Amino acid sequence: MKKLLAFVLALALVVTAFAACSGGTTTESKSETSKTEESKTEESKTEESSEPEDDGTIHPMRIVQPGTLCADFDTGMAAVNEKLKADGVNIEVSVTRIPWDAYAEKLNLMLTTGEEFELLHVMQDVKNLSSIAGMGAIISIHDLIGNYPDLYNKFTETEWLGTIYKGEEYAVPAAWRSFDNTMSYINYRSDIAKKVGYDEYPDNVDDMIDLMKKSQDQILEDTGMKAYTWFHQNQDTAHWLHRSYDTYPFYVENSLGIVLIRQDGTVDSFYESEEFKQDANTYYEMYQAGLIDPDILNRDSQKKYDDAKFGAMLASQTFDPATGVTMQENGVEGATVDWVEAFGDDIPDMIYTFVQNLNAISATSEDPESGLKFLNWLYASEENHTLFHYGIEGTHYTKTGDHRFEQIKGEDGNALYVMDTWMTGYLPYIYFSSNTPDSHLDYYNYKSDNYVISPAAGFLFDASSVQSELTNLQTEIIASIYPIKVGMVSYDDNIVAAIEKLKAAGLDTYLEEYRTQFAAYLEANPSALENAKGTTQG
């Protein structure tokens, strides 16, 4: 039965692989929601709550994440498991990493074969919580989290809001950075900008493009490499560009980009909007100018990071200030990368989510509590957090100061042992390289005093009733919209045919269902619109 269930889940995941931010929303009344939350909160915080009795059996705690494992993973993880045993936590941790270019396919295979694991990393900007919960691939932790009051209390009420699906918690947040400016920032090579005559980052699109052209020429002269501007991922939306529009603030869901949500709660079709036309025309100009990789839709995404290590990067939301340090370590003298609020800090930041990364319990696990036991242990102390993420002091890193360290690297220049904090990190415990610039710490800890909250910040769409439409839309958006979006073809010559194909794929049906669910969410949560009023929330 377990294999049969896994096979069904795998089929569901196949047809929705890397879909839009889709999933469920709570349609129960506000009073019922509040009662549920109050009950769970009190239960989780009570002194009487405790972990269930342990019979001493060692349970596997298997994590599935994207990416690849570090060279000395086995040594580091052996130390983690030794510490877990010493602390009386009867689990044994292992990690399976799935390369990005095969992530959806191989995860499906794990489910199809009935392979068991405990923790699945969830990325709200790739395939959000409700998309996965809606297929039954992860389970509610609502009835379990009360056994772990210390774990629950590590996170804020708003961070827990980001874990809710149909009124219940379905994951544990990963609070590895502030998300106040995830829609607002731009990173660029500030040393190159100054070299070509820009002491400050431009406050308009025309000058931004001019800076990119001049920076590209200068970087080519300095390094022999052609630099490009990138989406963090091809499915991302150009949120930074939206800050320059008269209609801002608004939010476009950050996966397939089907839905545009305005601050008054209006839900529009993004690809039929004037805002998308502005995006497409700007990127067409950039593509024609050679600022975008000509093979962007087929290029291995690792290329942008490999190039950036040696100085070849243009302004985008892909990198961070620490990239400048990496460039210097690779011989790019004087390289600096800074982040700024795109088009000026007088424009409010957009808070669109309360948590971006989460860890959920797999439906294939025979012992779901082993995942919560691990996370409870991980966040119980900085010592545990450091051991899991950075390994053994003296073997894998050397501590150089308060939350500063140097990682010991292998012959390939990569850290011998590291587990990415963006998947399981806790910001107060995170270490930074001793040469990490203060601007990078500001980037992680940034708290805006000029922001708006999207009314959709706590909303998760349940796509189960429009799954076939969503699958068809995904295929058609990649085929017909992406070339327009990245500037490969002109908007004017291609948008009419593209929209016709989207409508044939079920666009209007999808939008109707989205609007219905969102209206129900706003009715049950009137504070969502209240928080969105005005242009600045202090």
N, C-alpha and C positions, 0 to 999 in steps of 0.2 A: 504493500500500500504506500509505503514511504517513497519508493521509487516511482510509483505511478503518480503520486502527488507532485514529486519533483519534476517529472516529465511535463505535467500540465503547467506547472509554474514556469518551466523553461520556455515552453511555447509562448506563454504570455509575454515573457521577457524578450523573446526574439522579435515579436511584432511591435514592441515598443522600445527597442534598444535606442538609448540616447534620445529619447523623446523630449517634448517640451516640458516645462515645469508643470506637470499635470498630476492630479491626485485628488484627494478628498477634502471636503470641508465640513465643518460641524453645522448642522441645521437645527440642532436642538435649541430650546429657548435659552435666553440669557440667564434666567434664574437657574435652570437645570445645569448649564455650563458652570456657573459660579459655584453651585452646590457641589458639583463634582470636583472642581478644582480645590475648593476649601477642604473637602473631605480628604482628598489625597494629600494636600499640603500638610494638614494637621497630622495625618498618619505618618508621613515621611519624617516629620520633625520631632515626633514624640520620643521621649527617652525610653519608652517601653519597646519601641521598634528595635529589632535586632535581626542579624543574619540567621537563617535557618541552621539548625544543628548539622554539623558535618560528621559523616561517619568515617572519615579518614581516607576514603577512596580518592585516588588522583584522577581528576577528570580532564580530558583534553579541552583546551581553549584555543580554537583555531580561528585566525583572523584572515579575511580575504580583503586585499587592498589592490589598487592599481599601482603599476610601476615595476621596478626590479629591486631585488635585495642587494645589500652592500656586500663587499668582499668577505668581511669577517663576521657575518651575521651569526654563524653557529656559536662562536665564542661568546659574543655578547648575549645571545638569547639563553645560552647555558647559565650565564651569571644571573640573568633575570629569573630563571626557573629555580635556581638555587636559593635566591633571596625569597621567592614566593614560598618555598618549602620551609625555610627558616622562620618565616612570618606566620606559618600555620595556615596558609592559603593553599588548599589542596587542588591546585590546577597546574597543568603544564601547557605553556604557551608555545604555539608555532604560528608562523605567518606564511601565507601564500600570496605572492605578488603576481599580478597578471599584467603583462606589458600593455601599454595604452592602446596600441594599434590592434590588439586582439582582446580587449577587455570584455566587451559584451559577448562575443562568441564563446570565449573560454569559460566565462561565468555561467553561460547557458549550459555548457557541457557538464560543469560540476553539478548543476541541478538535474540535468537529464540522467546522469549516472547515479543519482541518489547520494552523491558525496555529501557528508555532513561537515558543517562548520558552525561556529558560534557567532562570530561578529562580522558584519558586513559594513564597510565604510560607505557612507552616503554623501554625495556631493549635490547640494541643492542647485548649483549652477550647471550641472551636467544631466542628472536624472534625479528629480527631487524625491523627498521622502514618501509623499503620497503616491507617486507613480509606482514605487516598489511595494508599498503597503497595500495598494489597491489590488495587486496581483496575488497577495497572500505570501509573498516571499520573505517577509519579516513579521514579527509578532508584536503585539502590544506588551509594554512593560508596566502598564498601569497597576496591575495587581502585585508586581514584584518589587517596584522601586521603593515602596514603603519599608522594605527590609534593609534598605541602605540609606539611612537618613544623612550620613556624612557625604555620600556621593550626591544625593539630591541637593543638599545645601551648598555645594561647591558652585552652583550656577544660579544665575538670576532668574526672576520670574519671566522676564522677556525672553531669555535664552530657552527656557522650557517651553514657552509658547511656540517656538519654532519646531518643536518635536511633536506637536499635536496633530493627530489624524482621527477624524470622527470622534473627537472629544477625549481621546486617550493618548498618553505618551507612547511613542513608538521608537524612541531612540534616546541616546544620551548625547548632549551637545559636546562639541569640541571647541572650547573657547580660546582659540590660539591667537586671536588678534581682535582689535576693534573693527566693527563693520560700518562705522559712521561715514566712511568716505569711499566705499567700494565702487560707487557709481561716479565718482567725481575726479579721481586723481589721474595724472599723467606722469610717467617717468621718462626722462630724456637725458642724453649726455650733455650735462651742463658745461663741461670743459670745451666740447666742440662748439656748442652754441655761442660761447664767449669768443671763441676763435674766429667764428664767421660773422660776428657783429651783433649778437643778441645777448646782452647782459641779463635780460629777464625773459621768461617764457612769454610768447605772444598772447594777446588777449582777444584775437580774432582769427577766423579760419584762414583768410588769405595770407596773413603773416606766418601762421603755423605751417602752411604748405611751403612758403618761401624758406623758412628755417629748415624744413625737412630736405628740400632740394640742395641747399647749401651744405647742410650737414652730411648728406650722402656723398657729395663730391669730395668733401674734406676727409671723410672716413676712408673713401676709396684711395685717396692720395696717401693717407697715413698707413693703411693696413693692406691695401691691395684687394680688399673685400667690398662687395656691394651690400650696403645696409638697407633694410626694409622696415616698414612699419607693419605690425601684426595685430590681429585679433588675438586675445589670450587663447581662445579656441574659435574655430570657424563658426560655430553656432552662436557665439556671443553677439550682442547688440552693441552698437557704437554709443554707449551711454554718455561717454565723455563729450561726444559731439553734440548731444542733445542739450547740453548746458548752454549752448550758444543760440538756441532757438527761442523765439518770442513766446511759444506755447509752453515752454518749460516752467514749472516742474511737471513731469509725468514719468511713468515707469513702463517699460516694455519688458515682458517676461524674458528671461535671459537664456532660453534654450532654443526653441524653434522660432521664437519671436512672433508668434501669431497674434498675441493680444497686447494692446496698448491700454493702460489704465490711467485715467486722469484723476486729479486730486478730488474732484467732485463725485467720484465713484463711477463715472461713465466708462464703459468698456467699448473700445473701438477696434476695428480690424487694422493692425499695424501696416500690413503690406498694401492696404488701400488708402493709407493716410498720406497727408502732405509731409509729415515728418519723415516717413520712409523715402519719399521722393528726394528730400533734402539730403538724407544720408547717401542715397545711391548716386546722386549727382556729384557730391563731394568725393566719394570714393572713385567714381569714374575719372574725375580730374586727376586724382592721385595715381590711379592705375596707369593712365595715359602718360603721366610724367615719370613713370618707372619707379614710384615710391613703394609699390606693392609687388611682392614676388609674382612674376608672371604665371607661375604654376601653383599658386596659393592653395587651390582646392585639392591638389593631389600631393603636395609636398609633405613629407614626414614632419610632424610638428616639432620633432627634436631639433630640426635644423635651426630654428630661431634661437634656441638656447645655445647650441654649439657655436653659432656665429657671434652671439653676444659675448661669449667668454673672451673673444679676441677683439672686442671693440665694435663690432658691426651691428648696431642697433639704432633705429630711429624711434622717435617718441611714440609711446603706446601705453596700454595698461598691462602689458605682459610681464614687465620686469619690475625690479625694486632697487632701492639705493645700494644694497649690498652687491649688486651686479658690477658696480664700479670697482669694488674691492677685488672681485674675481678677475676683472680685466687687468688690473695692476699686477696681480699674481701671475698672469699670463704674459707679462711683458709690455702691456699698454701703458706707458708712462703718463702719469698725470690724469688718468681717466677718472671721471666722477659722474655719478648718476644721481640726479635729484628728483624729487617728486613735488608736484605743485597741484593746486586746484585748477582744473582745466578752465581757462578763460576767466579766471579771477576768483578770489575767495569771497567776494561780495555776493556771488551766486550761491544759493543754499545747497547744501549737500542733500542727497536723496538716500534715506534709509529704507531699503526695500525688503529686508529680511532681518529676523532677530537672531538667526544662527545660520551659517552656511555649510558647515561640515558636522556630521553626526556619525555615531556608531550604533548600529541596530542589531538586534538578535535575529539570527537566521531561523526561518521556519523549519529547517532541516536538522536543527540541533536537538539531541536527546536530553541535554542538560542545559537549558537556556540560562540558568542562573550562573553558570561558570563565566559567561561573558560579563555579567554585572559584578561578579566577584573580582574579576580582573580589573575592570574600570574603577571599582571602589579602592582596590589596592594601588592602582596607578596614580590616582589623584589624592591618595591619603597623605603623601609627603613629597617634598622636593627630591629627596633621596631616591625614592622609587621612580619618579618621573624622569630623573636624570639618568638612572641606570638603563631604563628601557629605551630612551631616545638617543643617548650619547654613548652608552657602553661603560667600559671599565676605565676609571681614572688611571692614567699612566700607561695604559695599553691602547686606548682609543682616543683619549683626549688629555689635555693638561689644563687645569684651571688657572686662570690668570688674574681673576678679580671677581667682584660681585656680579654673578650671572654673565661673566665673560670667560672665554676659554679658547683654546686652540685645538682643533681636531687633528689627529695623526692620520696622515694620508698614505695611500699605497702608491705603487709605481705609476698608476694611471692618473694620479693627481686627485682622486676622489677619497673621501673619508673612508677609513677602514670599516667603521661601524657608524651607522646613523639610521634612525627611524624618523620619518618626516613628522614634524610637529604640527603641520597643517591638517594632519589626519587625526591625531590623538593628543595634541598638545594642550597645555593649560598656561596661559600667558604669564601669570605671576612666577611660574617655575622655569620658563624658557631661558636658555643660554644663548648668547650671541658671541660671534668671533671677536677677539680682542681688537681687531682693526675695523669692526663694523662702525660706520659713521653714525653720529647721533641722529641724522635725518632718517635713518632706517628704523631706529627705535621710535622716533616720532611717528613714522608711518604705521608701525604696529600698534602704538598706544593712542593714536589720534582720537580725540573726543571733540566733536564739532559743537560750536555754540551758535551755528547758523545752519539749520537743517529743516527739512520737511520729512514727514513719515508717510510713505505711500499707504493709502487705505488698504492695499493688498498685502501689507507686510506680514500679517498673520494668517493669510488665506492660502489654503491648499486645494487645488482643483481636483475633483475625482473624475478621471477620464474613462472610467469603466463602461459607461453607457455610450460613449462615442469612440470606442477603441478602434474600430475599423476605419472610421474617418481620420483619427489621429495617425494611424499607420500610413494611410494613403497620403495624408498631408505631409508627413515626414519625407516620404519619397519624392513628392512633387516639389517641396520647398528646396530640397537639396539639388534637384535637377533644374528647376526653372527660376527660383528666387536667388539662390546663392550666387550665380554668375552676375546678376544685377547688383546684389548687395555688396560684393567685393570690388565692383567696378570693371569687371572683365567685358561687360557689354553695356550699352546705354540703357537707361531707364525708359526713355521715350519710345524707343524702338521695340521694347520687349515686355513692358509691364502689362499691357492689355491681355496679351496671350497668356502670360503667367497667371494673372488673376483668374482668367477663365478656367485654367487647369486646376487652380486651387479650389474654385467653386465646384467643379466637377468631382473633386476629391472629397468634398464634404465640408468646406470652410464655413458656410452659413449655419449648418447644423451644429458644428463644433462651437461656434461663437454663441449661438442661441443657448446651448447648454451651459457654457461658461457664464453668460450673463445671468441665467436663472440661479445658478449656484452662488454667484457673487452677490446678487441681490439678497438672497437668503442669509448669507454671511453678514452683510451690512445690517440687516434687520435684527439679527441676533446679537450683533456687536456694534451698537451705534457709536461707541467711542472710536472706532476705526476712522469714521468720517470726521469726528470732532478733532482727532489728533492731526488730521490732514488739512484742516482749515488754515488759511493764511499762507504766508510764504516763509515765515521764520518761527521755529519753535525753540525756545531757549532751554 
